[in-house]
Amino acid sequence: MFCRVLDNSPAKNAIGSKAYMDQQVIERVKELEQRSLLTNTESRMNSVRGEEIERLALLDTLTDLYNSRTFIKEMKDELKRAKRYKRPVALCMVTIDGFKDISRQYGALTSDAVLKVMGNVLRGAIRDVDIPARYSADEFAIIFPETNASGASIVAERIRQRIGTQTITHNWHNVKVTASVGLAAFPAHAREHDELLARGLEAMESAMQRGGDRVCTS
């Protein structure tokens, strides 16, 4: 017969208790590290989501230009600044000639591709301080701080020419477009933001009525 002798000495029990406690500490540290990792990850994700929500509130999702609400706010701010420092500010309104016909002929996806190209052309033709926006479905707006009508007309002509040289390829369609551009400036043509916008739109309509692919000044 074999017998097992149990060692119930205090020293043995102390070693076992210490090993158990060490294991508990290790598991607790791991738990805290995991919780910290999850908290930091969640915090970063919330920050990213917050930034994305803020970005979407300011921008047009198709072109990545400012949306119309942001544009109106920026225009008001620039006009206040222009009045305070007695400096000019110009507004450029741009529309794609025959955009509705393009949409009917080629479909929504191709017309969206045209709008994206328009956004890229506008960004590439202006200064960093200028403020481009998608004002409506097929209309764009650009605010030119510290710029009078004469200076803005140079940029407007550059935009018109660049748009006219684009060949937009989408879904096996090659689309050529032109643009009608209208200009108005403070203080030469308007004193308030709504009046400035109305004069810019009138000039753009005049360019369209004259056959498009041109720049008209209010």
VODREN-796736 format. One line per 2 residues: number of its first residue (from 0); their letters; for each residue x, y, z of N, C-alpha, C, O. Coordinates in steps of 0.001 Angstrom, whole numbers, plus 500000, padded with zeros to 6 digits. Layout:
BEGIN
NUM> A> X:Y:Z:X:Y:Z:X:Y:Z:X:Y:Z | ...
This chain:
BEGIN
0> MF> 500854:498814:500000:500000:500000:500000:500895:501243:500000:501858:501357:500758 | 500532:502151:499125:501289:503399:499040:500493:504515:499693:499279:504631:499527
2> CR> 501176:505277:500393:500542:506418:501064:501145:507725:500561:502347:507796:500302 | 500305:508774:500419:500806:510090:500025:500853:510966:501256:499882:511136:501993
4> VL> 502027:511502:501430:502209:512343:502614:501910:513795:502224:502561:514335:501330 | 500972:514409:502857:500603:515802:502599:501478:516731:503410:501617:516608:504627
6> DN> 502061:517667:502679:502908:518649:503362:502083:519885:503642:501847:520706:502755 | 501654:520007:504865:500827:521158:505252:501620:522171:506060:501083:522877:506913
8> SP> 502931:522221:505760:503783:523131:506519:503445:524572:506176:502999:524836:505059 | 503639:525514:507091:503360:526938:506835:504127:527498:505655:503601:528309:504894
10> AK> 505405:527053:505497:506215:527563:504384:505614:527162:503052:505585:527964:502119 | 505133:525930:502949:504536:525448:501694:503261:526215:501372:503022:526593:500225
12> NA> 502450:526439:502393:501203:527170:502187:501468:528621:501766:500745:529184:500944 | 502503:529205:502338:502843:530582:502002:503266:530711:500553:502888:531662:499868
14> IG> 504062:529737:500083:504504:529768:498681:503309:529645:497748:503201:530364:496755 | 502410:528717:498083:501218:528544:497236:500348:529768:497210:499819:530142:496163
16> SK> 500193:530408:498374:499383:531629:498458:500008:532747:497652:499298:533491:496976 | 501336:532882:497710:502026:533936:496950:501872:533719:495460:501636:534668:494712
18> AY> 502006:532454:495013:501858:532161:493585:500456:532501:493104:500273:533011:491999 | 499465:532210:493951:498081:532515:493599:497869:534024:493472:497237:534505:492532
20> MD> 498418:534760:494450:498279:536212:494425:498985:536820:493215:498464:537735:492578 | 500178:536303:492905:500895:536802:491723:500076:536594:490466:500010:537472:489606
22> QQ> 499449:535429:490360:498632:535149:489179:497435:536079:489101:497045:536505:488013 | 496845:536400:490258:495712:537326:490302:496131:538717:489841:495412:539385:489099
24> VI> 497323:539143:490302:497831:540462:489906:498062:540511:488402:497702:541490:487748 | 498662:539457:487850:498927:539404:486407:497631:539493:485622:497540:540235:484644
26> ER> 496630:538738:486047:495343:538748:485349:494673:540114:485450:494053:540581:484495 | 494803:540756:486623:494208:542079:486804:494891:543114:485917:494229:543956:485310
28> VK> 496228:543045:485846:496970:543961:484983:496542:543775:483530:496328:544755:482816 | 496418:542534:483095:495978:542261:481729:494588:542833:481482:494313:543399:480424
30> EL> 493715:542676:482480:492348:543202:482347:492358:544719:482197:491652:545283:481362 | 493184:545369:483034:493268:546831:482969:493870:547304:481651:493423:548295:481073
32> EQ> 494885:546587:481183:495500:546943:479903:494496:546796:478771:494423:547648:477885 | 493718:545708:478799:492723:545497:477753:491653:546564:477787:491210:547065:476753
34> RS> 491239:546907:479032:490218:547949:479171:490742:549292:478666:490025:550034:477994 | 492004:549599:478997:492609:550841:478533:492702:550866:477020:492438:551893:476394
36> LL> 493078:549730:476427:493173:549645:474969:491823:549893:474327:491713:550632:473349 | 490785:549261:474893:489442:549436:474339:488967:550873:474495:488340:551435:473597
38> TN> 489276:551465:475659:488855:552850:475902:489543:553800:474941:488902:554681:474366 | 490860:553624:474762:491609:554492:473845:491127:554322:472411:490999:555296:471669
40> TE> 490858:553060:472022:490364:552800:470664:489013:553441:470450:488765:554061:469416 | 488134:553290:471437:486802:553891:471335:486900:555406:471276:486181:556057:470519
42> SR> 487813:555968:472096:487994:557420:472099:488465:557912:470742:487979:558924:470237 | 489430:557182:470144:489925:557568:468821:488825:557459:467774:488698:558320:466903
44> MN> 488023:556382:467865:486934:556199:466903:485898:557309:467038:485387:557817:466040 | 485588:557688:468299:484633:558772:468509:485175:560085:467953:484431:560884:467385
46> SV> 486494:560299:468124:487120:561510:467597:487033:561540:466080:486717:562571:465487 | 487318:560394:465452:487250:560298:463982:485828:560525:463513:485593:561243:462541
48> RG> 484864:559904:464217:483461:560092:463834:483052:561547:463973:482332:562085:463132 | 483529:562197:465069:483208:563601:465260:483776:564476:464157:483101:565382:463668
50> EE> 485014:564209:463765:485641:564961:462685:484921:564738:461367:484758:565668:460578 | 484484:563487:461124:483778:563188:459881:482425:563883:459840:482020:564408:458803
52> IE> 481722:563885:460979:480418:564568:461048:480596:566063:460803:479812:566685:460086 | 481647:566632:461414:481923:568056:461211:482265:568345:459754:481826:569350:459195
54> RL> 483050:567460:459144:483435:567643:457744:482196:567586:456842:482033:568410:455942 | 481326:566599:457097:480135:566449:456273:479187:567635:456438:478457:567981:455510
56> AL> 479197:568255:457615:478331:569410:457839:478793:570621:457041:477991:571497:456719 | 480087:570675:456718:480648:571832:456022:480719:571642:454512:480599:572609:453759
58> LD> 480914:570400:454063:481267:570146:452675:480150:569485:451885:479272:568821:452435 | 480216:569691:450575:479393:568939:449636:480057:567584:449417:481227:567530:449037
60> TL> 479343:566499:449648:479960:565174:449643:480417:564731:448258:481308:563888:448154 | 479841:565267:447205:480220:564842:445854:481513:565501:445402:482398:564830:444870
62> TD> 481630:566803:445607:482776:567550:445074:483839:567871:446117:484951:568265:445766 | 483510:567706:447396:484409:568086:448497:484663:569585:448552:485616:570028:449193
64> LY> 483830:570362:447893:483842:571814:448073:482898:572158:449220:482138:571306:449681 | 482946:573420:449683:481976:573844:450687:480554:573697:450146:480316:573870:448951
66> NS> 479608:573376:451039:478212:573348:450624:477632:574767:450683:478307:575705:451108 | 476397:574909:450258:475809:576246:450119:475668:576949:451471:475855:578162:451561
68> RT> 475340:576195:452517:475187:576818:453832:476514:577387:454321:476569:578511:454821 | 477577:576608:454175:478893:577089:454584:479323:578275:453732:479922:579229:454228
70> FI> 479008:578201:452443:479367:579292:451525:478735:580615:451951:479401:581650:451965 | 477448:580580:452298:476759:581804:452709:477409:582386:453960:477605:583598:454057
72> KE> 477739:581528:454912:478408:581994:456129:479763:582623:455808:480103:583687:456326 | 480535:581950:454945:481857:582470:454579:481739:583800:453839:482546:584707:454042
74> MK> 480730:583907:452983:480549:585150:452235:480194:586300:453179:480712:587406:453025 | 479322:586051:454146:478982:587078:455124:480217:587525:455895:480440:588719:456097
76> DE> 481018:586547:456325:482226:586863:457090:483217:587682:456257:483808:588640:456755 | 483396:587303:454996:484339:588032:454138:483852:589447:453863:484650:590381:453781
78> LK> 482547:589600:453721:482005:590932:453458:482162:591828:454693:482469:593013:454565 | 481954:591267:455878:482181:592046:457098:483632:592500:457188:483922:593642:457543
80> RA> 484534:591585:456860:485959:591901:456913:486314:592974:455879:487105:593879:456148 | 485715:592854:454700:485986:593823:453642:485506:595222:454041:486176:596217:453766
82> KR> 484348:595286:454686:483829:596574:455140:484708:597169:456231:484988:598367:456238 | 485144:596303:457164:485933:596788:458294:487254:597392:457832:487687:598436:458321
84> YK> 487887:596706:456873:489215:597145:456444:489194:597903:455120:490235:598247:454560 | 487961:598154:454633:487794:598904:453387:488600:598264:452243:489372:598923:451546
86> RP> 488385:596960:452087:489046:596186:451049:487988:595583:450127:486856:595368:450560 | 488334:595299:448843:487356:594702:447937:487220:593198:448183:488097:592565:448771
88> VA> 486133:592662:447733:485939:591210:447702:485055:590913:446493:484100:591640:446222 | 485376:589844:445772:484630:589526:444548:483971:588162:444675:484414:587292:445425
90> LC> 482899:588012:443913:482151:586758:443871:482059:586278:442437:481739:587049:441532 | 482339:585004:442234:482266:584385:440910:481252:583252:440952:481382:582340:441769
92> MV> 480250:583294:440091:479243:582230:439983:479468:581480:438671:479628:582092:437615 | 479478:580160:438749:479789:579323:437584:478717:578260:437421:478322:577616:438393
94> TI> 478248:578074:436200:477314:576989:435924:477732:576241:434661:478344:576821:433764 | 477404:574970:434595:477736:574141:433432:476658:574342:432375:475473:574145:432641
96> DG> 477069:574726:431199:476096:574939:430122:475421:573620:429745:476088:572609:429526 | 474094:573646:429675:473340:572471:429247:473459:571272:430165:473427:570131:429703
98> FK> 473596:571514:431455:473806:570393:432379:472604:569446:432416:472776:568231:432514 | 471401:569991:432338:470213:569119:432346:470196:568196:431137:469800:567035:431242
100> DI> 470622:568707:429997:470698:567859:428799:471750:566763:428972:471550:565632:428531 | 472877:567104:429618:473909:566101:429886:473351:564996:430780:473602:563814:430545
102> SR> 472597:565383:431801:472007:564406:432718:471027:563494:432001:471014:562283:432223 | 470201:564084:431135:469217:563268:430401:469897:562325:429412:469480:561178:429250
104> QY> 470933:562811:428760:471579:562006:427719:472472:560907:428279:472489:559792:427759 | 473216:561220:429343:474227:560283:429836:473898:559644:431178:474519:558652:431560
106> GA> 472938:560196:431889:472556:559616:433170:473211:560298:434359:474122:561114:434219 | 472709:559930:435548:473120:560595:436777:474582:560356:437124:475256:561272:437595
108> LT> 475089:559142:436901:476463:558838:437280:477465:559648:436456:478464:560142:436979 | 477179:559775:435155:478076:560562:434308:477987:562046:434658:479004:562740:434669
110> SD> 476799:562532:434940:476664:563943:435324:477353:564206:436661:477893:565292:436872 | 477341:563230:437564:478097:563369:438816:479597:563445:438537:480315:564215:439174
112> AV> 480062:562645:437585:481480:562687:437207:481847:564064:436667:482940:564564:436937 | 480953:564676:435916:481184:566039:435402:481323:567020:436554:482209:567875:436541
114> LK> 480452:566902:437549:480500:567805:438693:481805:567645:439485:482377:568630:439951 | 482263:566417:439630:483533:566185:440333:484698:566841:439598:485569:567452:440217
116> VM> 484704:566710:438268:485757:567350:437478:485678:568868:437632:486705:569537:437747 | 484483:569399:437633:484316:570844:437841:484929:571278:439159:485630:572288:439226
118> GN> 484661:570509:440211:485228:570834:441508:486744:570844:441479:487378:571721:442065 | 487326:569863:440794:488793:569789:440688:489357:570963:439892:490398:571516:440248
120> VL> 488675:571340:438822:489126:572471:438005:489118:573756:438831:490070:574536:438785 | 488047:573970:439583:487963:575187:440393:489084:575234:441420:489732:576267:441586
122> RG> 489315:574125:442108:490382:574103:443112:491751:574386:442496:492590:575055:443099 | 491962:573866:441284:493259:574032:440643:493492:575399:440040:494625:575739:439699
124> AI> 492430:576197:439902:492555:577491:439225:492604:578671:440177:492805:579803:439737 | 492425:578437:441476:492311:579552:442417:493431:579512:443459:494202:578554:443526
126> RD> 493503:580556:444259:494485:580639:445340:493998:579866:446558:492829:579495:446657 | 494925:579633:447482:494551:578944:448720:493569:579756:449548:492747:579186:450265
128> VD> 493643:581085:449461:492772:581935:450276:491373:582071:449684:490453:582502:450380 | 491192:581712:448415:489876:581797:447786:488982:580672:448307:489472:579638:448760
130> IP> 487686:580881:448239:486734:579971:448882:485756:579419:447848:484815:580119:447472 | 485950:578178:447375:485048:577584:446382:483932:576785:447056:484127:576214:448129
132> AR> 482778:576753:446424:481636:576024:446976:480747:575505:445853:480727:576050:444749 | 480024:574454:446157:478952:574018:445269:477673:574678:445779:477163:574330:446844
134> YS> 477168:575627:445008:476050:576441:445469:474715:575730:445287:473849:575810:446158 | 474538:575040:444173:473314:574285:443918:473685:573086:443049:474865:572762:442914
136> AD> 472689:572425:442461:472944:571179:441723:474027:571337:440665:474936:570512:440579 | 473935:572390:439861:474911:572577:438774:475538:573960:438792:476045:574433:437775
138> EF> 475502:574609:439956:476084:575942:440092:477156:575946:441169:477011:575320:442220 | 478225:576659:440886:479346:576776:441816:479585:578243:442124:479227:579124:441342
140> AI> 480195:578490:443272:480488:579863:443680:481897:579930:444229:482372:578986:444860 | 482562:581041:443991:483905:581259:444529:483972:582673:445102:483590:583639:444441
142> IF> 484454:582782:446323:484687:584077:446948:486170:584405:446820:487032:583593:447157 | 486452:585608:446328:487828:586078:446162:488103:587211:447154:487783:588363:446862
144> PE> 488687:586916:448317:489013:587989:449261:490083:588915:448676:490918:588503:447870 | 490030:590170:449108:491050:591147:448722:491197:591260:447199:492297:591474:446691
146> TN> 490077:591113:446475:490130:591092:445002:488990:591924:444438:487844:591785:444866 | 489299:592790:443477:488245:593552:442821:487747:592806:441580:488228:591717:441268
148> AS> 486787:593397:440882:486187:592729:439727:487207:592471:438632:487165:591433:437971 | 488127:593416:438438:489132:593253:437389:490044:592062:437683:490330:591259:436795
150> GA> 490490:591953:438915:491345:590825:439278:490605:589502:439205:491161:588501:438751 | 489343:589491:439654:488561:588258:439620:488261:587817:438190:488143:586621:437922
152> SI> 488136:588777:437267:487821:588418:435881:488957:587622:435234:488715:586786:434363 | 490179:587880:435657:491325:587124:435123:491210:585654:435528:491417:584755:434712
154> VA> 490877:585425:436800:490727:584047:437285:489494:583393:436661:489517:582213:436311 | 488424:584167:436527:487194:583629:435931:487441:583167:434499:486936:582122:434089
156> ER> 488201:583924:433749:488518:583535:432375:489387:582278:432362:489224:581413:431503 | 490299:582185:433310:491131:580985:433418:490262:579757:433693:490474:578694:433110
158> IR> 489290:579914:434580:488385:578810:434910:487589:578396:433681:487472:577210:433371 | 487041:579393:432982:486242:579092:431787:487061:578321:430761:486580:577339:430196
160> QR> 488286:578754:430517:489130:578088:429534:489484:576669:429958:489476:575755:429134 | 489790:576479:431229:490156:575137:431701:488987:574170:431634:489159:572998:431300
162> IG> 487812:574659:431948:486629:573797:431837:486407:573383:430391:486068:572233:430113 | 486600:574325:429469:486398:574038:428050:487377:573045:427470:487098:572436:426437
164> TQ> 488533:572865:428117:489536:571922:427600:489368:570521:428180:490081:569600:427780 | 488444:570348:429110:488268:569044:429754:487486:568081:428856:486485:568453:428244
166> TI> 487961:566849:428792:487175:565764:428210:486920:564763:429330:487848:564118:429818 | 485679:564639:429729:485322:563802:430873:484875:562445:430360:483877:562339:429648
168> TH> 485610:561418:430721:485308:560065:430269:484676:559288:431407:485242:559181:432495 | 483485:558742:431140:482799:557955:432167:481829:556991:431486:481047:557388:430621
170> NW> 481890:555731:431885:480997:554704:431311:481027:554726:429779:479986:554685:429123 | 482246:554792:429222:482465:554770:427774:481911:556014:427071:481798:556034:425845
172> HN> 481568:557042:427837:481110:558302:427254:482233:559334:427384:482882:559429:428426 | 482450:560093:426331:483367:561229:426361:482536:562510:426298:481887:562804:425294
174> VK> 482575:563252:427382:481710:564422:427509:482561:565691:427504:483515:565812:428272 | 482213:566618:426645:482829:567945:426604:481833:568951:427178:480646:568915:426854
176> VT> 482321:569839:428024:481423:570818:428634:482017:572217:428509:483218:572392:428307 | 481142:573199:428635:481546:574603:428738:480841:575205:429944:479962:574580:430538
178> AS> 481234:576422:430300:480662:577045:431489:480316:578498:431241:480981:579193:430473 | 479267:578939:431901:478909:580359:431939:479301:580899:433299:478997:580294:434327
180> VG> 479977:582040:433304:480542:582582:434538:480056:584011:434741:480079:584823:433816 | 479616:584309:435963:479178:585655:436297:479993:586233:437437:480348:585518:438374
182> LA> 480293:587523:437366:481103:588187:438378:480370:589383:438979:479654:590112:438293 | 480573:589558:440283:480125:590766:440965:481109:591047:442086:481764:590130:442581
184> AF> 481223:592312:442494:482223:592671:443499:481684:593699:444476:480802:594496:444155 | 482234:593658:445668:482009:594685:446676:483235:595598:446685:484355:595087:446672
186> PA> 483081:596886:446707:481834:597643:446799:481302:598127:445451:480323:598872:445410 | 481920:597722:444369:481561:598277:443060:480123:597965:442662:479445:598817:442089
188> HA> 479645:596746:442959:478334:596326:442461:477304:596074:443565:476104:596048:443293 | 477755:595890:444789:476828:595557:445873:477455:595886:447210:478677:595935:447352
190> RE> 476570:596117:448212:477048:596450:449554:476768:595339:450567:477480:595222:451564 | 475742:594525:450322:475361:593458:451250:475509:592098:450577:475539:592002:449350
192> HD> 475601:591036:451398:475889:589716:450845:474790:589213:449924:475079:588599:448897 | 473510:589466:450281:472420:588985:449438:472374:589736:448109:472054:589156:447072
194> EL> 472692:591016:448148:472746:591799:446915:473917:591353:446041:473797:591271:444819 | 475044:591067:446681:476215:590597:445941:475905:589266:445251:476274:589059:444095
196> LA> 475231:588371:445963:474865:587078:445387:473893:587258:444225:474041:586621:443181 | 472910:588117:444406:471934:588357:443337:472611:588923:442089:472280:588518:440975
198> RG> 473547:589846:442256:474238:590433:441107:475127:589397:440416:475232:589384:439189 | 475766:588531:441204:476571:587468:440613:475736:586496:439801:476138:586076:438716
200> LE> 474574:586141:440327:473673:585230:439608:473121:585885:438339:472980:585228:437308 | 472812:587171:438419:472338:587899:437233:473401:587896:436135:473086:587689:434963
202> AM> 474645:588124:436512:475731:588120:435532:475907:586735:434917:476179:586614:433723 | 475754:585700:435724:475859:584334:435211:474720:584031:434235:474939:583423:433187
204> ES> 473513:584455:434582:472363:584273:433688:472588:585014:432372:472231:584511:431307 | 473175:586200:432442:473463:586961:431230:474428:586205:430328:474270:586188:429107
206> AM> 475447:585568:430955:476401:584777:430173:475712:583592:429497:476028:583253:428357 | 474777:582970:430198:474033:581847:429619:473166:582311:428455:473114:581659:427412
208> QR> 472488:583438:428639:471582:583943:427617:472329:584372:426344:471757:584378:425254 | 473582:584721:426492:474394:585108:425326:475057:583916:424643:475906:584084:423767
210> GG> 474667:582733:425044:475165:581535:424378:476098:580672:425194:476514:579604:424745 | 476432:581126:426398:477304:580337:427268:478763:580421:426867:479133:581111:425917
212> DR> 479581:579698:427618:481039:579643:427382:481614:581052:427365:482373:581414:426466 | 481239:581847:428375:481746:583229:428450:481673:583718:429891:481032:583109:430747
214> VC> 482347:584829:430130:482342:585505:431442:481647:586836:431301:481964:587624:430410 | 480694:587083:432187:480018:588379:432216:480157:588996:433584:480123:588296:434596
216> TS> 480316:590317:433621:480442:591048:434878:479172:591837:435137:478574:592383:434210 | 478764:591895:436379:477521:592563:436754:477542:594031:436336:476574:594754:436573
